[in-house]
Amino acid sequence: MSLGGGFTGFSIKGRPPEQNEERPMTRVQIVGPDFIKTLGMRVLKGRDFSEQDFRNGGRSVIINEALARRYFATVDPLGECLDGLLPEEMPIVG
């Protein structure tokens, strides 16, 4: 069900690093289309992964509530991009 993963640092595209704060860390799980639906979970906002997210080597990310509350408390995270998870930036879709 999983294609790999681990812990990694990340940044939010367009935001300067926090003063006196280390780069945020998160657990990353690499999965395929319909992972959320297959596990019987639900996406609270946005959407599940789809085949389109994986075409031509593209990537996207679904974040959990804790990350959303901590780093996107005053803004909608959908469409924001995380850097540092993989060589390219990854848009948040859910």
Steps between C-alpha positions, in 0.01 A plus 500: 500500500797729543783579262734628771543800722673633807564826682623809317528874538283733295432864431196682371557661163504878520544517877827597663631264767380571852749698711699279739305192396633184346360381170166326567501121477217272394438136427455431130320196365518441126174345381300444185164626371193445721714420806276702733180343364647151510577536872150631568627841608352826384651821375364792705581761238618465143521158340663158503790420268408418141674347199566855374722568802737225387514560123831612353673464836283764667454509874251647743446477874216457749577641843352401833305724739796556731722635222213713366433654843865571569613643167178617332289626791409826326509394134346231284772238439347373175721604211794593725821313419740314725868489408761254613291183505631394160718678245200698375236703685175326578159674495261425786180343362334388825 
